[in-house]
Amino acid sequence: MQILGIDIGGSGIKGAPVEVKEGVLAAERFRIPTPQPATPDAVGNAVAQIVQHFCWSGPIGCTFPAVVTKGVVHSAANVDKSWIGVNGKKLLEKRTGCPVRLMNDADAAGLAEMRFGAGQGRMGVVFVLTIGTGIGSAIFVDGALFPNTELGHLQIPCDWAGAIDAEQYASDRIRQEENLSWAAWAARVNEYLGLLEALFSPDLFIVGGGVSKQHGEFLPLLRTQAEVVPARLRNQAGMVGAALAAKSLLKKKASSYGC
């Protein structure tokens, strides 16, 4: 059973057919840079390009880096502000001709990690953090998702700014832009994780996103009460989770790809 999973990020948009029973990609992913500015029209065209690349006909699961409820986008931290209030589900369905399930990107990654990855069988309070261009968050309580948390925008106290968005202080993009050493960056991540622990007392942090492929450089430097482990699906998690969430659409239209 395959569903096309598409992951819209601040720097890239990638997609691939996903075998949803096993949680693996059924073909090599296709990635294109996120258009700048990332307006609804431009992103819609990019998603259509991915659909055309796979000659896809059938349901699509798609992530978006924002709060998404009932297909409508309610925030826009890493895309153009013109997205706010747009029914992204309807826009993408019109562009692709396929039924679409649109959801928060970190929530999708979290679903994949809880079903197929590092969160399998884990109960209690589990955080899945996607650290890359920004910081995404997904919270699971005894396996149930609490959606659209967007805790990358928590304010971290800062001597030189008073307070600053966590993703403007501790994302992987900031690490690269400020040329921070792994130790200096890990110290910032520890501040962020400490704030999450003070607020939510989690049992487990799963660290994914673009930086997760280098987890050996920084995970040993993290100091938390909760267990911290790397995500297993890494950058595939968004595509896999989005496809998994779109399984309900299979009743509406059969899937196929290939020209």
N, C-alpha and C positions, 0 to 999 in steps of 0.2 A: 504494500500500500504506500503510494508516494504522494506527497504534497510539496509544492514549491514553497520553500522558505526564503524570505528576503529580509535582510537586516539593514536598515537605514541608520547610518551613523553620521557623526559630524564631519568625518574626513573621507569615508568611503561607503558605498552601497554595494552589498554583495548578496548573491543568491545562488541556490542550488536545489534540485529536487532532493527530498529527504525521505528515506525509508522510515516511516514513523513508528513502526513496530520495534525496530532495532535502534533508532536514534542515530543513524549514520547517513552521510551524504551518498546519494545514488549516482552522482556525477561530479566532476571537478567544479568547484565554485567559480562563478564569474563575478568579477569585481570591477566597478568603475568609480572614479572619484566623485564625491558628493559635489554637485554643482554649487558655484558661488556667484551670487547669493542663492541659498537653498530655499527658493520660493516654492509654493505648491505646484506651479506649472513645471518648473525645472525638475523637481524631484519626481513628479508624476511621469515626465518624459523618461527619466532615468530608470524608473521601475518598469515602464513599458519596454525599454531597451533590453532589460534582463529577461523579461517574459518572452520577447521575440528571439533572444539568443537561444533559449531552450525550446523554442517553438511550442510553448506550453499552452495547454488547454485544460482548465480545471481549477480547483480551489487554490488559493494562495494565502499563506500566513505571512504577515508583514509586521516588523517591529518599527517603532518610531521613538526618537529620543525626547519624549515629552509625556505629560499626563494625557491619557486617552480614555475617554468613557463613551461607550456606545458608538465608537467610531469617530467621535469628535475630538479634535486636538485642543487642549486647554492651556498649554504653555509652549515655550519655544526658546530654550536656553542655548541650544547649539544649532538651530536652524533659523530661517528668516521669521521675523515676528508676524509676518502676514499669515502664518499658519494658524494663529490663535483664532478659534471659533470655526475653523474649516472642518467639514465632515470629510476627513481623510479617507475613510472607507469608501464613500460614494465616489470621491474623486478618482481613487485608484481603480475602482471597478469600472468607471467610465473609460479610463485610459487603457485598461488591459482587456476588458470584455470578460473578466473572470470574477467569481465571487471572492471577496477578500475578508479576512479577519485581521484587524489592525489593533495592535496592543503596545504598551510600553516596552521599550527594548530590554531593560533590566529584568522586568517580569518574565519576558520570554526566555531570557538566558537562565533565569532561576528555575523555571519549569523544566528546562532541559537538564540542568544539573541535579534537580531533585529526583527526576525520573530515571536518568541514565548515567549520572555523574557522581560527584563527590557527596551529594546529599541523599543518595539512595538509602532508604531505611532509617534516616535520621529524624528523630522526633524532637520535641522542645522548640526553642526559638532559633531558627537558622537564618542568617543573613547571607545573601549572595550579592557581592559587590563587583561591579564591572568597572574597572579602572583603565581609562584610555584617554580619549579627547576630553571627556568629562568623568564624572563618577556617577554610576547608576546603582540603585539599590532595589533589592527584592527581599521581603520578609515572609517567612513561612512559619506558622505555628502549628506544630503537630502535622506537618505536611500540607496545610491549607495556606494559600497565598493571600496576603493582605495587599491589594494592588495599588499601584501609582504612588509609592511612598516618596520617590525623588529626594532621598536624603543626602544626595550630593550637594544640595543647596542649604544644608544646615550651616549656621554661622559659627565659625571658629574664632575665639578671641585671639586678637593679634595686636602686639605692642605698637606696630607702625601703622595699622589701619583701623584699630578699634575692634573690628570683626570683619571676616571675609568669608565668602562662599567656600565650602570645603573643596569643590572642584577647581576653584581658582587658586587654591593653596596646595593641594595634594594630589592632583591628577597626574597622569603620566605625561600629558602635554606640558604641564608646568615644569615637571622634572627636566624635560628636554629643552624647553625654552630658556630656563634659568641655569641649565648645565649643572644641575645638582648631582652630587655624588649619591650613590645608593644609600649610604649611611645618613646623609643629610635629608634625603627624601623620605626614608623610612621613619625618621624622627617626626616628620610632618604627618605621615600616615598614622603613626602611633597616637598623635594628638586627636586625630579624627576618630580612630577606633575607640579611644578612651571616652570620647564624648558619646559615641553610640552605646558603649557599655554602661555609662552612667544613666542613660535614658531608657535602655531596653533590656539590659542584662541577658544578652544572647548566650546560647550554648555553643554556637559554632559560627565562624566566619568562613565563607568560601570566596576566595579572591579570583576573579576572572577578568575578562577584558583583554585589551591589547598587551598590557604589561605582564599578564600571567605566564607568557612563554618564557619570561626571565625570572620566574619566581624564586629560583635558587639564589639570586642576587640579594633579595630583600626579605623573603619570608623568615629566615633565621634572625633577622634584626627586629622583628615585630614583637612587642611585649604586651600581651593581653591576658585577661583571666580566661576568656573563652579560647577554645581550640581554633587554630587558623590553618586552613589547608588550601592548596591550589585547586582551581577548577580543572576538571578533566577534559571538558569539551572545548575549553578555551574560546577561540574566535568563532567556532562553529556553533556555539551554544544559542545565539540569537536566532539563527536560521532553523536549528532543530526545534527550539521551543516554540517559535512562531508556527511552524508546520504542525507541531503537536497540538497547539491550541486551535488550529483550523480544521481538525478532524471532523467536527460537526458539520462542516460545509460539504463533505463528501456525498451526503444524501441529495444535494442539490444538483451536482454536476460531476460526471466521471472525469478522472484525470488522465492526461496523456502528454507526452512530449517527444520531440524528435520530428524533424522536417521530412 
